[in-house]
Amino acid sequence: MIDVIGERLNINKETLPVSILSFDHPLSSYELASLVTLLTESDNISQVYFKDDIDFESMEKVKYILEAMPTIDDSLIDKYIIKELSTDEKEQLRNMSFINIDTWNIAYSKEDNCNVITSLAKYRRMEEWFKGVLDDIKDVKLSLMEKICYIYDRVKMFDYNDSDSYQRLPDIILFGKANSYGYNLVFKELLSKIGVPAIIGKISVNDEDSYITLALITDVKYDIDGIYAFDSSSDTISKDQYRNNWARRMNYNFFALTLDKLSDVESNVHKYGIIKVLSNASIDEFDQQLKLYERKHKKDDIKRIEDVFDMSIDEIYVKSKNTLPLTLDVISQIVSNRLDINPVNVIEKDAFMEMIHDNYQARNEELFPNKMKKYFVN
C-alpha cells in the first residue's frame, strides 16, 4: 500500500507491485505526474481511497487519470470516498460523469458519527431524493414548523418493513421502505439539512424496539421554543389500508410531542439511554439517571448530544421540561399552512382538515388516556 502523505509521492521500485493507493491531501502537479508514472509501472492496483483532507479537484483528477491510463483496467479498481463532503461537493458529485460508476463507493454518516459505506450510484439516488424534498420548500413562505410538517409527511410515505435492511438511508430511499429506526433516520437527516438540531433515541413499545427523534425547535409564528419528539413510523398508514397518499397523511398524534406526553402512551413504553435520562420528573432523579448513564457509556456520548443541541446536558433537561405541548388548534394550523404547498386535489381542503381533526381526537383518546385532558385543548 502507498499512502500519499506530505508533499511528495515517493515511488520506489522495491515497493512495486502496489495494490492499494490512499490519498489524504490536495495533490500537487508533481504528485499527479508521479501517480501517472506509478500506474505505468504497476498494473496491480485494486483499491483507491480518498480520505481526510484531499480536495474534490484532486479526487476528480485522479479519477480521470485512472480512466485514461492504458496500462490498467479501471473497471477492476474499487474506489472509496471516505471523507465528509460539503454541500457544493455533493452537488459536483451528483453531476460528475463516471465510466465505471459501479466501482465507486462512498461513506455517509449514519448516526452518532458512525459512517457506513454504500455504492456511489445508491448515494447519488439518495442525495437526489433529499434535494427534491428540500427544493419543494426552498422558495415558499413557510415557518420552520411548517417545513418540518412537510418533511414529516414525506417520510410517512415510506412503507413499514421491520427488516434490518431498511435502516440504511440508501436502501430506504431506493426501495421506499423503512423500519422504525429507518423512519427516524431519514427524518433526522432532513432536519439536519434545514438546520434543525436533532438526535435519535430508543424506546420500547409493547416490548418491541422503537425509536423517536428529539429536535430543538424555535418558531416565532407559533410561539414554539422547546425540545419536541417525533415518530413518523407511528403515524404512517399502510398502503394496503389506504392506497391514496392524501389519506396516508391523516395521522399527527406523534408530531411534536413533549417528553412528558410521550410518557402517557397507553401501550407500555420503556425508555432507554438519553431519552430515559431526560424523561425523569425531578432534577434529583435526572441527576441520578445521568450518573448511571455516564457509568455505562462513554462521556463522549454526552458530549455529542451537548454538541448537537449546543447546550449542556443540564440545560437540555431543563429545556425539555419547560417545553409546552402543542394544542390541536396549533397542529391544525401548521398542517393547513403546510398543505398550501402540496394541496390535496381529490378532496376539499376543509373536508380533509376536518378528517385530520376527528382522527387526531379519536387516536389521542386511545393513545394518551392518562393525561389526555391536560394536553388535549380543542
C-alpha positions in Angstrom: 0.0 0.0 0.0 1.2 3.5 -0.8 -0.1 6.4 1.3 0.2 9.8 -0.4 1.2 11.9 2.6 3.0 15.2 2.8 4.3 17.0 -0.2 5.6 14.1 -2.3 4.5 10.7 -3.7 7.6 8.6 -3.3 7.8 5.7 -5.7 10.4 3.1 -5.1 10.5 0.1 -7.5 11.2 -2.1 -4.4 7.6 -1.3 -3.3 6.1 -2.5 -6.6 3.8 -4.1 -7.3 1.5 -1.7 -5.5 -2.2 -2.8 -5.0 -3.7 -0.1 -2.8 -3.4 3.7 -3.1 -4.6 6.2 -0.4 -4.8 10.0 -0.9 -5.3 12.2 2.1 -4.4 15.8 1.0 -4.6 18.1 -2.1 -2.3 16.8 -4.8 0.4 18.9 -6.4 1.3 18.7 -10.1 4.4 16.7 -9.2 2.4 14.1 -7.3 -0.1 13.7 -10.1 2.7 13.2 -12.5 4.2 10.7 -10.1 0.9 8.9 -10.0 0.9 8.5 -13.8 4.4 7.0 -13.6 3.3 4.6 -10.9 0.3 3.4 -12.9 2.5 2.9 -15.9 4.8 0.6 -14.0 2.2 -1.3 -11.9 -0.9 -3.0 -13.2 -1.9 -4.5 -9.8 -3.9 -1.6 -8.4 -7.1 -3.0 -6.8 -8.3 -0.3 -4.4 -8.0 3.5 -4.2 -9.0 5.5 -1.1 -9.8 9.2 -0.9 -9.8 10.4 2.7 -9.1 13.1 5.3 -8.1 16.4 3.6 -8.0 15.5 -0.1 -9.8 18.2 -2.1 -12.5 17.5 -4.6 -10.4 18.8 -7.5 -7.6 16.3 -6.7 -10.1 13.5 -6.4 -11.6 14.4 -9.8 -8.1 14.5 -11.4 -7.2 11.0 -10.0 -10.5 9.7 -11.4 -9.7 10.9 -14.9 -6.1 9.5 -14.7 -7.5 6.1 -13.7 -10.0 6.1 -16.5 -7.4 7.2 -19.1 -4.4 5.0 -18.3 -3.9 2.3 -20.9 -1.8 0.2 -18.5 -4.6 -0.5 -16.0 -8.2 -1.6 -16.2 -10.3 1.0 -14.3 -13.3 -1.4 -14.2 -11.3 -3.7 -11.9 -10.3 -1.0 -9.3 -12.6 -0.3 -6.3 -12.6 3.4 -5.3 -13.7 4.6 -1.8 -14.6 8.2 -0.8 -14.3 8.1 3.0 -14.4 11.8 3.9 -17.0 14.4 4.7 -18.2 16.3 1.6 -19.5 19.9 1.6 -22.9 20.7 0.1 -21.1 22.1 -3.0 -19.0 18.9 -3.3 -22.1 16.7 -3.1 -23.7 18.8 -5.9 -20.5 18.3 -8.0 -20.5 14.6 -7.3 -24.1 14.3 -8.5 -23.2 15.9 -11.8 -19.9 14.2 -12.4 -19.7 11.6 -15.1 -18.2 8.1 -14.4 -17.1 5.5 -16.9 -17.3 2.8 -14.2 -19.6 4.2 -11.5 -20.3 0.7 -10.2 -16.7 0.6 -8.9 -17.1 3.7 -6.8 -18.2 3.6 -3.1 -18.7 6.4 -0.6 -19.1 6.7 3.2 -22.1 8.6 4.6 -22.9 9.5 8.2 -25.5 7.1 9.7 -25.8 8.3 13.3 -23.6 9.4 16.2 -20.5 9.8 13.9 -21.0 6.2 12.6 -20.1 6.1 8.9 -21.4 3.5 6.5 -20.1 2.5 3.1 -22.6 2.4 0.1 -22.3 2.4 -3.6 -21.9 5.8 -5.2 -24.9 5.1 -7.5 -27.2 4.5 -4.5 -25.7 7.5 -2.7 -26.5 9.8 -5.7 -30.1 8.5 -5.8 -30.3 9.2 -2.1 -29.0 12.7 -2.3 -31.2 13.5 -5.3 -34.3 12.4 -3.3 -33.2 14.6 -0.4 -32.6 17.5 -2.8 -36.0 17.1 -4.3 -37.8 17.2 -0.9 -35.8 20.3 0.1 -36.4 22.0 -3.3 -40.2 21.8 -2.7 -39.9 24.0 0.4 -36.9 26.2 -0.6 -38.7 29.1 -2.2 -42.1 29.1 -0.4 -43.1 31.1 2.6 -43.3 28.5 5.4 -42.3 28.8 9.0 -39.8 26.3 10.4 -42.5 24.1 11.9 -44.5 24.1 8.7 -41.4 23.0 6.8 -40.9 20.3 9.4 -44.5 19.2 8.9 -43.9 18.9 5.2 -40.8 16.8 5.8 -42.7 14.7 8.3 -45.4 13.9 5.8 -42.9 12.9 3.1 -41.3 10.5 5.5 -44.7 9.0 6.4 -45.0 7.8 2.8 -42.4 5.1 3.3 -43.8 1.6 3.8 -43.1 0.0 7.1 -40.8 -3.1 7.0 -39.0 -4.4 10.1 -36.1 -5.8 8.1 -32.6 -4.5 9.2 -32.0 -3.7 5.5 -34.4 -0.8 5.8 -32.5 1.1 8.5 -29.9 2.3 5.9 -30.5 5.5 4.1 -29.8 4.5 0.6 -31.9 1.3 0.7 -34.8 3.2 2.4 -34.8 5.8 -0.4 -34.2 3.3 -3.2 -37.0 0.8 -2.1 -39.4 3.2 -0.3 -39.4 1.0 2.9 -38.2 1.7 6.4 -38.3 0.1 9.9 -38.8 2.3 13.0 -35.2 3.3 13.2 -35.1 4.0 9.4 -38.1 6.4 9.6 -36.4 8.4 12.2 -33.0 8.3 10.4 -34.5 9.8 7.3 -36.4 12.4 9.3 -33.3 13.4 11.3 -31.3 13.7 8.1 -33.8 16.0 6.6 -34.0 18.1 9.8 -30.2 18.4 9.8 -30.3 19.6 6.2 -32.6 22.5 7.2 -30.5 23.4 10.2 -32.6 21.8 13.0 -30.6 20.1 15.8 -31.9 16.5 16.4 -30.9 13.2 17.9 -32.5 9.7 17.7 -33.5 8.0 20.9 -34.6 4.4 21.6 -37.8 3.4 23.4 -39.7 0.1 23.6 -43.4 -0.2 22.9 -45.1 -3.4 23.9 -41.6 -5.0 24.2 -40.7 -4.1 20.7 -37.9 -1.7 19.9 -39.0 1.6 18.6 -37.3 5.0 18.1 -38.1 8.7 18.3 -36.4 11.8 17.1 -35.8 14.7 19.5 -35.5 18.1 17.9 -34.7 21.6 19.2 -37.2 23.9 17.5 -37.9 27.7 17.7 -40.7 29.0 15.6 -41.9 32.6 16.4 -45.0 32.3 14.3 -46.5 29.6 16.6 -44.7 30.8 19.8 -42.8 27.4 19.8 -39.5 27.1 21.7 -38.5 23.8 23.0 -37.4 20.2 22.5 -40.0 18.0 20.8 -40.3 14.3 20.0 -41.4 13.0 16.6 -42.1 9.5 15.3 -43.3 9.2 11.8 -43.3 5.4 11.9 -46.1 5.6 14.5 -48.1 8.0 12.3 -47.6 6.2 9.0 -50.5 4.3 7.4 -50.1 1.2 5.3 -50.7 1.4 1.6 -52.8 -1.7 1.9 -55.1 0.2 4.2 -55.2 3.5 2.3 -53.9 3.5 -1.2 -54.5 7.2 -1.6 -51.4 9.2 -0.5 -53.6 12.0 0.9 -55.3 9.6 3.2 -52.0 8.3 4.4 -51.2 11.8 5.7 -54.0 11.9 8.3 -52.1 11.0 11.4 -50.3 13.6 13.5 -50.5 12.2 17.0 -46.7 11.6 17.2 -45.9 15.0 15.7 -44.1 17.4 18.1 -44.8 15.7 21.4 -43.3 16.7 24.7 -41.4 14.0 26.6 -44.0 14.2 29.3 -46.7 13.4 26.9 -44.7 10.6 25.4 -44.8 9.0 28.8 -48.6 8.9 28.7 -48.8 6.5 25.7 -51.3 3.7 26.7 -49.0 1.0 25.4 -46.3 0.1 27.9 -43.5 2.5 26.9 -40.0 1.9 28.2 -37.3 4.5 27.5 -33.6 3.8 27.1 -30.4 5.7 27.0 -30.5 9.5 27.0 -34.3 9.5 26.4 -34.7 7.8 29.8 -32.4 10.3 31.4 -34.2 13.3 30.0 -37.7 11.9 30.9 -37.2 12.0 34.6 -39.8 14.0 36.5 -37.5 15.7 39.0 -34.0 17.2 38.8 -32.8 14.7 41.5 -34.0 11.8 39.5 -32.4 13.3 36.4 -29.0 13.7 38.2 -29.2 10.1 39.4 -30.0 8.7 36.0 -27.3 10.8 34.4 -24.7 9.4 36.7 -25.8 5.8 35.8 -25.8 6.7 32.1 -22.3 8.1 32.3 -21.0 4.9 34.1 -22.4 2.7 31.3 -21.5 4.9 28.4 -18.5 7.0 27.4 -18.6 10.6 28.3 -18.2 11.2 24.5 -21.9 10.2 24.2 -23.0 13.1 26.4 -20.6 15.5 24.6 -22.1 14.5 21.2 -25.6 15.3 22.5 -24.4 18.6 24.0 -22.7 19.5 20.7 -25.8 18.8 18.7 -28.1 21.0 20.9 -25.3 23.5 21.7 -26.0 23.4 25.4 -25.1 21.4 28.5 -27.0 18.2 29.3 -28.4 20.0 32.4 -29.7 22.8 30.1 -31.1 20.2 27.7 -33.1 18.6 30.6 -34.5 22.0 31.8 -35.4 22.9 28.2 -37.3 19.7 27.7 -39.1 20.1 31.0 -40.1 23.6 30.1 -41.3 22.7 26.6 -45.0 23.5 26.2 -47.3 20.9 24.4 -48.9 21.9 21.1 -52.7 22.1 21.1 -54.8 20.5 18.4 -55.6 24.0 17.1 -51.9 24.8 16.6 -51.2 21.5 14.9 -54.2 22.1 12.6 -52.8 25.5 11.7 -49.4 24.0 10.9 -50.9 21.2 8.8 -53.3 23.5 7.0 -50.5 26.0 6.0 -48.2 23.1 5.0 -50.9 21.8 2.7 -50.7 25.1 0.7 -47.5 24.0 -0.9 -48.7 20.4 -1.6 -52.6 20.6 -1.7 -54.9 17.6 -1.8 -56.6 17.8 -5.1 -59.0 14.9 -4.7 -60.7 16.2 -1.6 -61.6 19.7 -0.5 -59.1 21.1 2.0 -61.7 22.0 4.6 -63.1 18.4 4.5 -59.6 16.9 4.7 -58.7 19.1 7.7 -61.9 18.0 9.4 -60.9 14.4 8.9 -57.5 15.1 10.4 -59.1 16.9 13.4 -61.5 14.0 14.1 -58.9 11.3 13.5 -56.4 13.1 15.9 -59.0 13.3 18.6 -60.0 9.6 18.3 -56.4 8.4 18.3 -55.5 10.7 21.2 -58.1 9.2 23.4 -56.7 5.7 22.7 -53.0 6.6 22.8 -52.8 9.1 25.6 -55.5 8.4 28.1 -53.7 9.2 31.4 -53.4 13.0 31.0 -55.5 13.5 27.9 -57.5 16.3 29.4 -54.3 18.2 30.3 -52.9 18.1 26.8 -55.9 18.0 24.5 -57.1 21.5 24.1 -59.6 22.0 21.2 
